[in-house]
Amino acid sequence: MFSFSEIANIVTGSLLQGDIAAIPTGFSHDSRSLAPGEVFIALRGEQTDGHHYLSEAFARGAIGAIISDRAAIPTEGRNIILIDNPLQGLHSLARQWRKRFSSPIIGVAGSCGKTTTKEMIAHLLRPHHHTFVSPGNYNTEYGLPLALLKMDEDAEVGIFELGEERVGDIALLVDILAPTIGVVTMIGRAHLEFLQNSEKVATEIWRMVNALPADGYAILNADSSLLEMLRRRSTVNEISFGIKKGDLRASVTNRACGLHLELTEKNEQIKLISPLFGKHNSYNILAAVAVARLLNIPWKEIQQGVSSFMPYDHRLCLHPSPLGYILDDSYNANPDSTAAALRVLIELDLPVKYRAFIFGDMLELGKETPKFHHHIMQLAIKLGVDFIFTIGDNACIAAAKLRSGALSQQIIISEDKELLQRRVEERLPPGENLVLIKGSRAMGLEVLADRWRT
């Protein structure tokens, strides 16, 4: 890691007080999770200002701080570096740290499936490579540089997630990360509040592909029509994957124990069995497998890795429950992932009497939010879902428009989670149901999922 003298030089700042030769163990922007020996970076956000937490950071063992407000320096402060913009300083530090690595750096982007794909790539590579994977969803202008700075110098492969909400997000993240392999999971209807439509989402994500070096590789979803148009104009090295077509393609079967995939690669047939559910997860598996093959992981070990990779909490996990079974996909939601989860709800071969859907709002969809919620309600009815329980303004408005005649008993609207829980338990007989729980992260539906797990 850098010394304080090096840090001050990289960020073009002034070391006001401290030991220029001291070397921190890392960096943090959150005083609550800061570890002793780390440098606290006082970032200003929309709702808070890191300068307010300098005393707390030093009390927790911070070895120094990067700040922009000299007046905020606490009496116990030491190794203080003053700069104009701490966020730009964080980016500069991450860029400089990235220069120490000649090993493969993998960036994962897409409308959904990023975290699952990122973690599965790591799972497949770990037996062969000292692998670093960015924690959680550290995929923003704050999280990605902090994740990169956590990567130890002995790592042979680094795997990072890149998030997109606004035009320019991917360009900034790619400039910091400089990936050598870029994975695009899929392009769908997500983050439309600022990006407006799927075409603009595709254009934004494609910035990662355009930034790859001449010897880099793009791992691309061949079934995406939006990506296909961009691929035609590109000269980047690529490996494509898909169900309908691609260099690595598969036929997929949904079973009660998970996904069965039969792959074709250069006329070779390979069978994979995964505990994950849903056609959309087959794309995540194929993307991870494509990376593993690019890095020369043998098929036998890929098969073992795919079969042993378990879904992360609240990402389409099947659990026994007093209700029967719950299909917990409460981590987040957009129209495409919700439609995919609904199909899993219907297709899973389980001994249940009723299939129910708890539908929470899908957020960040922009002006077409009402239309997307209406379409999901219509899809649930068309697929034959027995009961639909809605919560959140948009889901409930869509439900109210369809709740008439026979559907009045099928669609149940609730104003809060406590009322929703009571109505679900009153309406569904114990032990006879498969219940899908799906909504955006801010809806907090994982609370209900956790209550109903056994």
LOKOL-63009 format. One record per residue: residue number from 0; z, y, x of N, C-alpha, C in turn. Coordinates in steps of 0.2 Angstrom, whole numbers, always signed. Layout:
NUM; Z; Y; X; Z; Y; X; Z; Y; X
...
//
This chain:
0; +0; -6; +4; +0; +0; +0; +0; +6; +4
1; -2; +12; +1; -2; +18; +5; +5; +21; +7
2; +5; +25; +13; +11; +28; +14; +11; +35; +10
3; +16; +39; +10; +16; +45; +6; +12; +50; +9
4; +11; +50; +16; +6; +54; +19; -1; +53; +17
5; -3; +46; +16; -9; +44; +14; -10; +46; +7
6; -5; +45; +3; -6; +47; -4; -7; +54; -5
7; -3; +58; -2; -4; +66; -2; -12; +68; +0
8; -14; +64; +5; -21; +66; +7; -26; +63; +2
9; -25; +57; -1; -30; +55; -5; -30; +59; -12
10; -25; +61; -14; -25; +65; -20; -25; +73; -19
11; -26; +75; -13; -27; +82; -11; -21; +86; -14
12; -15; +83; -12; -8; +86; -14; -4; +88; -9
13; +2; +91; -11; +7; +94; -6; +13; +90; -6
14; +15; +87; -1; +21; +83; +0; +27; +88; +1
15; +31; +89; -5; +35; +94; -5; +42; +92; -1
16; +44; +86; -2; +50; +84; +2; +49; +76; +2
17; +52; +74; +8; +52; +67; +8; +50; +64; +15
18; +49; +57; +15; +47; +54; +21; +40; +52; +21
19; +36; +55; +26; +29; +54; +25; +27; +47; +27
20; +31; +43; +31; +29; +36; +33; +32; +31; +28
21; +36; +33; +23; +38; +28; +18; +32; +25; +14
22; +33; +19; +12; +28; +16; +9; +30; +13; +2
23; +28; +15; -4; +30; +13; -10; +28; +5; -12
24; +31; +2; -16; +28; -4; -18; +23; -4; -24
25; +22; +1; -27; +17; +2; -32; +18; +9; -36
26; +14; +9; -42; +14; +15; -46; +16; +13; -53
27; +18; +18; -56; +20; +17; -64; +20; +24; -67
28; +17; +24; -73; +17; +30; -77; +22; +30; -83
29; +26; +24; -83; +31; +23; -89; +38; +22; -86
30; +42; +27; -87; +49; +27; -84; +53; +21; -86
31; +51; +18; -92; +55; +13; -95; +54; +6; -92
32; +48; +5; -89; +46; -1; -86; +45; +0; -78
33; +47; +5; -75; +46; +7; -68; +51; +2; -64
34; +48; -1; -59; +52; -5; -55; +55; -1; -49
35; +60; -3; -46; +63; +1; -40; +58; +0; -34
36; +57; +6; -31; +52; +6; -26; +45; +9; -27
37; +44; +10; -34; +37; +12; -36; +37; +20; -37
38; +31; +23; -36; +30; +30; -37; +29; +31; -45
39; +32; +36; -47; +31; +38; -54; +26; +44; -55
40; +21; +42; -59; +16; +47; -60; +17; +51; -66
41; +18; +57; -66; +20; +61; -72; +14; +63; -76
42; +11; +59; -80; +5; +60; -84; +7; +64; -90
43; +2; +69; -92; +3; +72; -99; -2; +69; -104
44; +1; +67; -109; -3; +64; -115; -3; +68; -121
45; -6; +66; -126; -6; +70; -132; +0; +71; -136
46; +5; +66; -135; +11; +66; -138; +17; +67; -133
47; +16; +66; -127; +22; +66; -122; +20; +69; -116
48; +25; +70; -111; +24; +73; -105; +28; +69; -100
49; +25; +66; -95; +29; +62; -90; +34; +66; -86
50; +33; +73; -86; +38; +77; -82; +45; +77; -85
51; +45; +75; -92; +51; +75; -96; +56; +69; -93
52; +52; +64; -90; +56; +58; -89; +57; +57; -81
53; +56; +62; -77; +57; +62; -70; +64; +59; -68
54; +69; +62; -71; +76; +60; -70; +77; +53; -71
55; +75; +51; -77; +75; +44; -79; +72; +39; -74
56; +66; +41; -71; +62; +37; -67; +66; +37; -60
57; +69; +42; -58; +73; +42; -51; +79; +38; -52
58; +82; +38; -58; +88; +34; -60; +86; +27; -60
59; +80; +25; -61; +78; +18; -61; +76; +15; -55
60; +76; +20; -50; +74; +18; -43; +67; +20; -40
61; +64; +25; -44; +58; +27; -41; +59; +30; -34
62; +54; +28; -30; +54; +31; -23; +51; +37; -22
63; +47; +40; -27; +44; +46; -26; +41; +48; -33
64; +37; +53; -33; +34; +55; -39; +28; +60; -38
65; +22; +59; -42; +17; +63; -42; +17; +68; -48
66; +17; +74; -47; +18; +79; -52; +14; +85; -52
67; +13; +89; -57; +9; +95; -57; +14; +101; -59
68; +20; +100; -61; +25; +105; -63; +31; +106; -58
69; +30; +110; -53; +36; +111; -48; +43; +112; -51
70; +43; +116; -57; +49; +117; -60; +52; +111; -63
71; +49; +106; -64; +52; +100; -67; +55; +95; -62
72; +55; +97; -56; +58; +92; -50; +65; +92; -51
73; +68; +86; -52; +75; +85; -53; +79; +86; -47
74; +85; +87; -47; +89; +87; -41; +89; +81; -37
75; +89; +75; -40; +89; +69; -36; +82; +67; -34
76; +77; +71; -35; +70; +70; -33; +69; +69; -26
77; +64; +65; -24; +62; +64; -17; +55; +62; -16
78; +52; +63; -11; +45; +61; -10; +41; +63; -15
79; +41; +70; -17; +38; +73; -22; +31; +76; -20
80; +25; +74; -23; +19; +76; -21; +16; +80; -27
81; +15; +87; -26; +12; +91; -31; +5; +92; -31
82; +2; +91; -36; -6; +91; -37; -7; +95; -44
83; -14; +96; -44; -16; +100; -51; -16; +95; -57
84; -18; +89; -55; -19; +85; -61; -17; +78; -59
85; -11; +75; -61; -9; +69; -59; -14; +63; -61
86; -17; +64; -67; -22; +58; -70; -28; +58; -65
87; -30; +63; -63; -36; +63; -58; -33; +60; -51
88; -27; +62; -49; -24; +59; -44; -23; +51; -44
89; -21; +49; -50; -21; +42; -51; -28; +38; -50
90; -33; +41; -53; -40; +39; -52; -42; +39; -45
91; -40; +44; -41; -42; +44; -34; -39; +39; -30
92; -32; +37; -31; -29; +32; -28; -32; +25; -29
93; -34; +24; -36; -37; +18; -38; -43; +17; -34
94; -47; +22; -34; -54; +22; -31; -53; +20; -23
95; -48; +23; -20; -47; +22; -13; -45; +15; -12
96; -40; +12; -16; -38; +5; -16; -43; +0; -17
97; -48; +2; -21; -54; -3; -23; -58; -4; -16
98; -58; +1; -12; -62; +0; -6; -60; -5; -1
99; -53; -7; -2; -51; -12; +2; -53; -19; +1
100; -57; -20; -5; -59; -27; -7; -66; -28; -7
101; -68; -33; -3; -75; -35; -3; -76; -41; -8
102; -71; -44; -11; -71; -50; -15; -74; -48; -22
103; -76; -53; -26; -79; -52; -32; -74; -48; -37
104; -76; -42; -40; -73; -39; -45; -76; -39; -52
105; -73; -42; -57; -76; -44; -63; -74; -39; -68
106; -78; -35; -72; -77; -31; -77; -79; -34; -84
107; -74; -34; -89; -76; -37; -95; -76; -32; -100
108; -81; -31; -104; -82; -26; -109; -85; -29; -115
109; -84; -26; -121; -87; -28; -127; -83; -26; -133
110; -86; -27; -139; -83; -24; -145; -76; -28; -147
111; -76; -34; -145; -70; -39; -146; -71; -45; -142
112; -65; -48; -141; -65; -54; -137; -64; -53; -129
113; -62; -46; -128; -62; -44; -120; -56; -48; -117
114; -50; -47; -121; -44; -50; -118; -44; -58; -117
115; -47; -61; -122; -47; -68; -122; -52; -70; -117
116; -58; -67; -116; -62; -69; -111; -60; -68; -104
117; -56; -62; -103; -53; -60; -97; -48; -66; -94
118; -44; -67; -99; -39; -72; -97; -42; -79; -96
119; -47; -81; -100; -50; -88; -99; -54; -88; -92
120; -57; -82; -90; -60; -82; -84; -55; -84; -78
121; -49; -80; -79; -44; -81; -74; -41; -88; -74
122; -41; -91; -80; -38; -98; -81; -43; -103; -77
123; -49; -102; -78; -54; -106; -75; -55; -105; -67
124; -53; -99; -65; -54; -98; -57; -48; -99; -53
125; -42; -99; -56; -36; -100; -52; -35; -106; -48
126; -38; -112; -51; -37; -118; -46; -41; -117; -40
127; -46; -113; -39; -50; -112; -33; -49; -106; -30
128; -47; -100; -33; -46; -94; -30; -40; -90; -31
129; -37; -87; -26; -32; -82; -28; -34; -77; -32
130; -32; -77; -38; -35; -73; -44; -30; -68; -46
131; -32; -61; -47; -28; -56; -50; -32; -55; -56
132; -28; -54; -62; -30; -52; -68; -26; -46; -71
133; -29; -41; -73; -26; -35; -76; -21; -37; -82
134; -15; -34; -82; -10; -36; -87; -12; -34; -94
135; -11; -38; -99; -11; -35; -106; -18; -32; -107
136; -18; -27; -111; -24; -23; -112; -24; -16; -108
137; -23; -17; -102; -23; -11; -97; -31; -9; -96
138; -34; -6; -101; -41; -5; -101; -43; +2; -102
139; -39; +7; -101; -40; +14; -102; -40; +18; -96
140; -42; +24; -97; -41; +28; -91; -35; +29; -87
141; -29; +27; -91; -23; +26; -88; -22; +19; -86
142; -23; +14; -90; -21; +7; -88; -25; +4; -83
143; -32; +5; -83; -36; +2; -78; -34; +4; -71
144; -34; +10; -69; -32; +12; -62; -25; +9; -60
145; -20; +9; -65; -14; +6; -63; -14; -1; -62
146; -19; -5; -66; -20; -12; -65; -23; -13; -58
147; -28; -9; -56; -31; -10; -50; -26; -9; -44
148; -22; -4; -45; -17; -3; -40; -12; -9; -39
149; -11; -13; -44; -7; -19; -44; -10; -25; -40
150; -16; -24; -39; -20; -30; -36; -18; -31; -29
151; -15; -36; -27; -13; -37; -20; -19; -38; -15
152; -18; -37; -9; -24; -37; -4; -26; -44; -3
153; -22; -49; -4; -24; -56; -3; -29; -59; -8
154; -29; -55; -14; -33; -58; -20; -40; -59; -18
155; -43; -65; -20; -50; -67; -19; -54; -65; -24
156; -52; -64; -30; -56; -62; -36; -51; -57; -40
157; -54; -52; -43; -50; -47; -48; -54; -47; -54
158; -50; -48; -60; -53; -48; -66; -50; -42; -71
159; -54; -38; -73; -52; -32; -77; -55; -31; -84
160; -52; -28; -88; -54; -27; -95; -56; -19; -95
161; -62; -18; -98; -64; -11; -99; -64; -9; -107
162; -61; -4; -109; -61; -2; -116; -65; +4; -117
163; -68; +4; -123; -72; +10; -125; -70; +12; -132
164; -69; +19; -132; -68; +22; -138; -72; +28; -139
165; -74; +32; -134; -78; +38; -134; -83; +37; -129
166; -89; +41; -130; -94; +42; -125; -91; +44; -118
167; -93; +41; -113; -90; +42; -106; -85; +38; -104
168; -81; +34; -108; -76; +30; -106; -78; +25; -101
169; -83; +21; -103; -85; +16; -98; -88; +19; -91
170; -91; +24; -92; -94; +27; -85; -88; +29; -81
171; -83; +32; -83; -77; +33; -79; -74; +27; -77
172; -73; +22; -81; -69; +16; -79; -73; +12; -73
173; -80; +12; -74; -84; +9; -69; -84; +12; -63
174; -84; +19; -63; -84; +23; -57; -77; +21; -53
175; -72; +20; -56; -65; +18; -53; -66; +11; -51
176; -68; +6; -55; -67; -1; -53; -73; -3; -49
177; -79; -1; -49; -85; -3; -46; -85; -11; -46
178; -86; -14; -52; -87; -21; -53; -93; -24; -50
179; -93; -30; -47; -99; -33; -45; -101; -38; -50
180; -97; -40; -55; -99; -44; -60; -97; -41; -67
181; -102; -40; -71; -101; -37; -78; -102; -41; -83
182; -97; -43; -87; -97; -47; -93; -97; -43; -99
183; -102; -44; -104; -102; -41; -110; -101; -47; -116
184; -96; -47; -119; -94; -52; -124; -98; -52; -130
185; -99; -46; -133; -103; -45; -139; -103; -38; -141
186; -108; -36; -145; -108; -29; -148; -107; -29; -155
187; -102; -26; -158; -101; -26; -165; -98; -20; -168
188; -95; -20; -174; -93; -14; -177; -86; -12; -176
189; -85; -9; -170; -78; -8; -168; -78; -1; -164
190; -73; +3; -165; -72; +10; -161; -78; +14; -164
191; -79; +14; -170; -84; +18; -173; -82; +25; -175
192; -76; +26; -175; -73; +33; -176; -76; +38; -172
193; -77; +37; -165; -80; +42; -161; -87; +40; -158
194; -88; +33; -158; -95; +31; -156; -100; +30; -162
195; -98; +31; -168; -102; +32; -174; -106; +26; -176
196; -109; +22; -172; -113; +16; -174; -113; +11; -168
197; -116; +5; -170; -116; +0; -165; -121; +1; -160
198; -126; +5; -161; -131; +6; -156; -128; +10; -150
199; -124; +15; -152; -120; +19; -147; -115; +15; -144
200; -112; +11; -147; -107; +6; -144; -111; +2; -138
201; -117; -1; -140; -120; -4; -135; -122; +0; -129
202; -125; +6; -131; -127; +10; -125; -121; +12; -120
203; -115; +13; -123; -109; +15; -119; -107; +9; -115
204; -107; +3; -118; -105; -3; -114; -110; -5; -109
205; -117; -3; -110; -122; -5; -105; -121; -1; -99
206; -117; +5; -99; -116; +9; -93; -113; +4; -88
207; -109; -1; -89; -106; -5; -84; -112; -9; -81
208; -116; -12; -85; -122; -16; -82; -126; -11; -78
209; -128; -5; -80; -132; -1; -75; -129; +1; -69
210; -122; +1; -69; -118; +3; -63; -117; -3; -58
211; -119; -9; -59; -118; -15; -55; -123; -14; -49
212; -120; -17; -43; -124; -16; -37; -130; -21; -37
213; -135; -20; -32; -141; -24; -32; -140; -31; -32
214; -134; -33; -29; -133; -40; -28; -128; -43; -34
215; -126; -38; -38; -122; -40; -44; -125; -44; -49
216; -121; -46; -54; -123; -50; -59; -120; -48; -66
217; -124; -48; -71; -122; -46; -78; -122; -53; -82
218; -116; -54; -85; -116; -60; -90; -116; -57; -97
219; -122; -59; -100; -123; -56; -106; -124; -61; -112
220; -122; -58; -118; -123; -62; -124; -130; -62; -127
221; -134; -68; -126; -141; -68; -128; -142; -67; -135
222; -137; -69; -139; -138; -68; -147; -137; -61; -150
223; -135; -57; -145; -135; -50; -148; -141; -46; -148
224; -144; -44; -154; -150; -41; -154; -150; -34; -151
225; -144; -31; -151; -143; -24; -148; -144; -25; -140
226; -141; -30; -137; -141; -31; -130; -148; -33; -128
227; -151; -37; -132; -158; -39; -131; -163; -33; -129
228; -162; -28; -133; -166; -22; -132; -165; -19; -126
229; -159; -19; -124; -157; -16; -117; -159; -20; -111
230; -158; -27; -112; -160; -31; -107; -167; -31; -105
231; -172; -29; -110; -179; -29; -109; -181; -24; -104
232; -177; -18; -104; -178; -13; -99; -174; -13; -93
233; -170; -19; -92; -166; -19; -86; -169; -24; -81
234; -167; -22; -74; -169; -27; -69; -163; -30; -66
235; -157; -30; -69; -151; -32; -66; -152; -40; -66
236; -148; -43; -61; -148; -50; -61; -143; -52; -67
237; -145; -57; -70; -141; -59; -76; -141; -66; -77
238; -135; -68; -81; -135; -75; -84; -133; -74; -91
239; -137; -77; -95; -136; -76; -102; -133; -82; -106
240; -129; -81; -111; -126; -86; -115; -127; -85; -122
241; -126; -90; -126; -127; -89; -133; -127; -96; -137
242; -127; -96; -143; -128; -102; -147; -135; -103; -149
243; -139; -98; -150; -146; -98; -152; -150; -99; -146
244; -148; -95; -141; -152; -95; -135; -148; -93; -129
245; -151; -93; -123; -148; -91; -117; -148; -96; -111
246; -147; -94; -105; -147; -98; -100; -141; -104; -101
247; -136; -102; -104; -130; -106; -105; -129; -106; -113
248; -131; -111; -116; -131; -111; -124; -128; -117; -126
249; -125; -117; -132; -121; -122; -135; -122; -123; -142
250; -121; -129; -145; -120; -130; -152; -113; -131; -153
251; -110; -128; -158; -103; -127; -159; -101; -130; -166
252; -95; -134; -166; -92; -137; -172; -85; -135; -172
253; -83; -132; -178; -76; -130; -179; -72; -136; -182
254; -67; -138; -179; -63; -144; -181; -56; -142; -182
255; -51; -146; -185; -44; -144; -186; -41; -143; -179
256; -43; -147; -174; -40; -146; -168; -43; -141; -163
257; -48; -137; -166; -51; -132; -162; -59; -133; -161
258; -62; -130; -156; -69; -130; -156; -72; -135; -151
259; -77; -138; -153; -81; -143; -149; -88; -140; -148
260; -89; -139; -141; -95; -136; -139; -100; -141; -135
261; -106; -142; -137; -111; -146; -133; -115; -141; -129
262; -115; -141; -123; -118; -136; -119; -125; -138; -116
263; -129; -134; -115; -135; -136; -111; -136; -131; -105
264; -136; -133; -99; -138; -129; -93; -143; -133; -89
265; -149; -130; -89; -154; -133; -85; -155; -140; -86
266; -156; -142; -93; -157; -148; -95; -151; -153; -94
267; -145; -151; -92; -139; -155; -92; -135; -154; -98
268; -132; -159; -101; -128; -159; -107; -121; -159; -105
269; -117; -155; -107; -109; -155; -105; -106; -154; -112
270; -100; -157; -113; -96; -156; -119; -89; -153; -117
271; -88; -148; -121; -81; -144; -120; -77; -145; -126
272; -71; -146; -126; -66; -146; -131; -61; -140; -130
273; -60; -136; -135; -55; -130; -134; -51; -130; -140
274; -44; -128; -139; -40; -127; -144; -41; -120; -148
275; -46; -116; -146; -47; -110; -150; -51; -111; -156
276; -51; -107; -161; -54; -107; -167; -60; -102; -168
277; -65; -103; -171; -70; -98; -173; -76; -98; -169
278; -82; -97; -172; -88; -96; -168; -88; -90; -163
279; -84; -85; -165; -84; -79; -161; -80; -81; -154
280; -75; -86; -154; -72; -88; -148; -77; -92; -144
281; -82; -95; -147; -86; -99; -143; -90; -95; -138
282; -92; -88; -140; -95; -84; -136; -90; -82; -130
283; -84; -81; -132; -79; -80; -126; -79; -85; -121
284; -79; -92; -124; -79; -97; -119; -85; -98; -115
285; -91; -97; -118; -97; -97; -114; -97; -91; -109
286; -95; -85; -111; -95; -80; -106; -90; -82; -100
287; -84; -85; -101; -80; -87; -96; -83; -92; -92
288; -86; -97; -95; -89; -103; -91; -95; -100; -87
289; -99; -95; -89; -104; -93; -86; -102; -90; -79
290; -96; -86; -79; -93; -83; -73; -91; -89; -69
291; -88; -94; -71; -85; -99; -67; -91; -103; -64
292; -97; -104; -67; -102; -107; -64; -106; -103; -59
293; -106; -96; -60; -108; -92; -55; -104; -92; -49
294; -98; -93; -49; -93; -94; -43; -92; -101; -41
295; -97; -105; -43; -97; -112; -41; -91; -117; -43
296; -88; -115; -49; -83; -120; -51; -86; -126; -54
297; -84; -132; -52; -87; -138; -54; -86; -139; -62
298; -91; -143; -65; -91; -144; -72; -84; -148; -74
299; -82; -153; -71; -76; -156; -73; -70; -152; -73
300; -69; -147; -68; -64; -143; -68; -64; -138; -74
301; -71; -136; -75; -72; -131; -81; -69; -134; -88
302; -71; -141; -88; -69; -144; -94; -62; -145; -95
303; -58; -146; -90; -51; -147; -90; -48; -140; -91
304; -51; -135; -88; -48; -128; -89; -49; -126; -97
305; -55; -127; -100; -56; -125; -106; -52; -128; -111
306; -51; -135; -110; -46; -139; -115; -39; -137; -114
307; -37; -134; -108; -30; -132; -107; -28; -125; -109
308; -33; -121; -110; -32; -114; -111; -30; -113; -119
309; -24; -110; -119; -21; -109; -126; -22; -102; -128
310; -23; -101; -135; -24; -94; -137; -18; -90; -136
311; -18; -83; -135; -13; -79; -135; -10; -77; -142
312; -3; -76; -142; +0; -74; -148; -4; -69; -152
313; -4; -71; -159; -7; -66; -164; -15; -66; -163
314; -18; -70; -159; -25; -70; -159; -28; -77; -161
315; -29; -77; -168; -31; -83; -172; -28; -89; -170
316; -21; -89; -170; -17; -95; -169; -15; -98; -175
317; -15; -105; -175; -13; -109; -181; -6; -111; -180
318; -2; -110; -184; +5; -112; -184; +8; -116; -190
319; +12; -121; -190; +15; -123; -196; +20; -118; -199
320; +21; -118; -205; +25; -113; -209; +28; -116; -215
321; +33; -113; -218; +36; -115; -224; +30; -114; -230
322; +25; -110; -228; +20; -109; -233; +15; -115; -233
323; +15; -119; -227; +10; -124; -226; +8; -123; -218
324; +3; -118; -218; +0; -116; -211; -1; -108; -212
325; +0; -105; -206; -3; -98; -205; -8; -98; -200
326; -13; -94; -201; -18; -93; -196; -17; -85; -194
327; -13; -85; -189; -11; -78; -186; -16; -75; -182
328; -20; -70; -185; -25; -66; -181; -23; -58; -182
329; -16; -57; -181; -14; -50; -183; -14; -45; -177
330; -17; -47; -172; -16; -43; -166; -21; -37; -167
331; -27; -38; -170; -31; -32; -171; -37; -34; -176
332; -41; -29; -178; -46; -31; -183; -52; -26; -183
333; -58; -29; -184; -64; -25; -185; -68; -29; -190
334; -73; -26; -193; -77; -30; -198; -80; -37; -195
335; -82; -37; -189; -85; -43; -187; -79; -48; -185
336; -74; -46; -182; -69; -51; -181; -65; -54; -187
337; -65; -49; -192; -62; -51; -198; -66; -56; -202
338; -73; -55; -202; -77; -59; -205; -77; -66; -202
339; -77; -66; -195; -76; -72; -192; -70; -76; -193
340; -64; -73; -194; -58; -76; -196; -58; -79; -203
341; -61; -75; -207; -62; -78; -214; -66; -84; -214
342; -71; -85; -210; -75; -91; -210; -71; -97; -207
343; -66; -95; -202; -62; -101; -200; -57; -103; -205
344; -54; -98; -209; -50; -99; -215; -53; -104; -219
345; -59; -104; -221; -63; -108; -226; -65; -115; -223
346; -67; -114; -216; -69; -120; -213; -64; -125; -210
347; -58; -123; -209; -53; -128; -206; -52; -133; -211
348; -52; -139; -208; -51; -145; -212; -44; -147; -212
349; -40; -144; -216; -33; -145; -217; -31; -147; -224
350; -26; -151; -225; -24; -154; -231; -20; -148; -235
351; -23; -143; -238; -20; -138; -241; -23; -137; -248
352; -19; -134; -253; -22; -133; -260; -25; -126; -260
353; -22; -121; -257; -24; -114; -257; -26; -111; -251
354; -31; -107; -250; -32; -103; -244; -32; -96; -246
355; -27; -92; -243; -25; -86; -244; -27; -81; -238
356; -28; -75; -240; -30; -70; -235; -26; -64; -236
357; -22; -62; -231; -18; -56; -230; -22; -51; -226
358; -24; -46; -230; -29; -41; -227; -26; -34; -226
359; -25; -32; -220; -23; -26; -218; -28; -21; -216
360; -27; -15; -216; -32; -10; -214; -36; -11; -207
361; -42; -10; -207; -46; -10; -201; -47; -3; -199
362; -44; -1; -193; -44; +6; -191; -50; +8; -186
363; -50; +14; -185; -55; +17; -180; -62; +15; -182
364; -64; +15; -188; -71; +14; -191; -75; +20; -193
365; -72; +26; -193; -76; +32; -194; -77; +32; -202
366; -83; +36; -203; -85; +38; -210; -87; +32; -214
367; -88; +26; -211; -90; +20; -215; -84; +16; -217
368; -78; +18; -216; -72; +14; -217; -72; +11; -224
369; -73; +15; -229; -73; +12; -236; -78; +6; -237
370; -84; +7; -234; -89; +2; -235; -87; -4; -231
371; -85; -4; -225; -83; -10; -222; -77; -14; -225
372; -72; -10; -228; -67; -14; -231; -69; -17; -238
373; -74; -14; -241; -77; -16; -247; -81; -23; -246
374; -85; -23; -240; -89; -29; -238; -84; -34; -236
375; -78; -33; -233; -74; -39; -232; -71; -42; -238
376; -69; -37; -243; -67; -40; -249; -72; -44; -252
377; -78; -42; -253; -83; -46; -256; -85; -52; -252
378; -84; -52; -246; -85; -58; -242; -80; -64; -243
379; -73; -61; -244; -68; -66; -245; -69; -69; -252
380; -71; -65; -257; -72; -68; -264; -78; -73; -264
381; -83; -71; -260; -89; -75; -260; -88; -82; -256
382; -84; -82; -251; -82; -88; -248; -77; -92; -252
383; -74; -90; -257; -70; -94; -261; -63; -94; -259
384; -60; -88; -256; -53; -87; -254; -49; -87; -261
385; -44; -91; -261; -40; -92; -268; -36; -86; -269
386; -33; -83; -264; -29; -77; -265; -30; -72; -260
387; -30; -65; -262; -31; -60; -257; -25; -55; -258
388; -21; -54; -253; -16; -50; -253; -18; -44; -248
389; -18; -38; -251; -20; -32; -247; -14; -27; -246
390; -14; -24; -240; -9; -19; -238; -13; -13; -234
391; -11; -7; -235; -14; -2; -231; -19; +2; -236
392; -20; +8; -235; -23; +13; -240; -31; +10; -241
393; -34; +9; -235; -41; +7; -236; -42; +0; -239
394; -38; -5; -237; -39; -12; -240; -37; -12; -247
395; -32; -8; -249; -29; -8; -256; -34; -4; -260
396; -38; +1; -258; -43; +5; -262; -49; +0; -263
397; -51; -4; -258; -56; -8; -259; -54; -14; -264
398; -48; -16; -264; -46; -21; -268; -45; -19; -275
399; -43; -13; -276; -42; -10; -283; -49; -9; -286
400; -54; -8; -283; -61; -7; -286; -64; -14; -288
401; -61; -20; -285; -64; -26; -287; -59; -30; -291
402; -53; -27; -292; -48; -31; -296; -48; -30; -303
403; -53; -34; -306; -53; -34; -314; -55; -41; -316
404; -54; -42; -323; -55; -49; -326; -51; -55; -322
405; -55; -60; -320; -52; -66; -317; -49; -64; -310
406; -52; -59; -307; -50; -57; -300; -43; -54; -300
407; -41; -51; -306; -34; -48; -307; -29; -52; -304
408; -29; -59; -305; -24; -64; -303; -25; -66; -296
409; -31; -65; -294; -33; -67; -287; -32; -62; -282
410; -32; -56; -283; -31; -50; -279; -24; -47; -280
411; -20; -46; -275; -13; -44; -276; -12; -38; -271
412; -11; -32; -273; -10; -26; -269; -3; -25; -268
413; -1; -23; -262; +6; -21; -260; +6; -15; -256
414; +12; -11; -257; +12; -5; -254; +16; -5; -247
415; +19; -10; -246; +23; -11; -240; +24; -18; -238
416; +26; -20; -232; +26; -27; -229; +32; -31; -233
417; +37; -27; -235; +43; -31; -238; +40; -33; -245
418; +37; -29; -249; +34; -31; -255; +29; -36; -254
419; +25; -35; -249; +19; -40; -248; +22; -47; -247
420; +28; -48; -243; +31; -54; -241; +33; -57; -248
421; +37; -53; -252; +39; -56; -258; +34; -59; -263
422; +28; -55; -263; +23; -57; -268; +19; -63; -265
423; +18; -64; -258; +15; -70; -256; +20; -76; -257
424; +26; -75; -256; +31; -81; -257; +32; -83; -264
425; +31; -78; -269; +31; -79; -276; +25; -82; -278
426; +19; -81; -276; +13; -83; -278; +11; -90; -275
427; +13; -91; -269; +10; -97; -266; +16; -102; -266
428; +14; -108; -268; +19; -114; -268; +21; -116; -261
429; +27; -118; -259; +28; -119; -252; +24; -125; -250
430; +22; -125; -244; +19; -131; -240; +12; -133; -242
431; +9; -129; -246; +2; -131; -249; -3; -126; -247
432; -2; -121; -242; -7; -116; -241; -9; -115; -234
433; -15; -112; -233; -17; -110; -226; -18; -102; -227
434; -14; -98; -224; -14; -91; -225; -16; -87; -218
435; -22; -84; -219; -24; -80; -214; -21; -73; -214
436; -19; -70; -208; -16; -64; -208; -20; -60; -203
437; -23; -54; -206; -28; -50; -202; -27; -43; -203
438; -27; -39; -198; -26; -32; -199; -26; -28; -192
439; -27; -22; -192; -27; -18; -185; -20; -18; -183
440; -20; -17; -176; -13; -17; -173; -8; -13; -176
441; -10; -7; -178; -6; -2; -181; -2; -4; -187
442; -5; -9; -190; -3; -11; -197; +4; -16; -196
443; +5; -18; -190; +11; -22; -188; +12; -28; -192
444; +6; -32; -194; +7; -38; -198; +10; -44; -194
445; +10; -43; -187; +13; -49; -183; +20; -50; -185
446; +23; -45; -188; +30; -46; -191; +31; -51; -196
447; +26; -51; -201; +26; -56; -206; +24; -63; -203
448; +19; -63; -198; +17; -69; -195; +23; -72; -192
449; +27; -68; -188; +33; -71; -184; +38; -74; -189
450; +39; -70; -195; +44; -73; -200; +42; -79; -203
451; +35; -81; -204; +33; -87; -207; +32; -92; -203
452; +33; -91; -196; +32; -97; -191; +38; -102; -191
453; +36; -108; -190; +42; -113; -190; +42; -116; -183
//
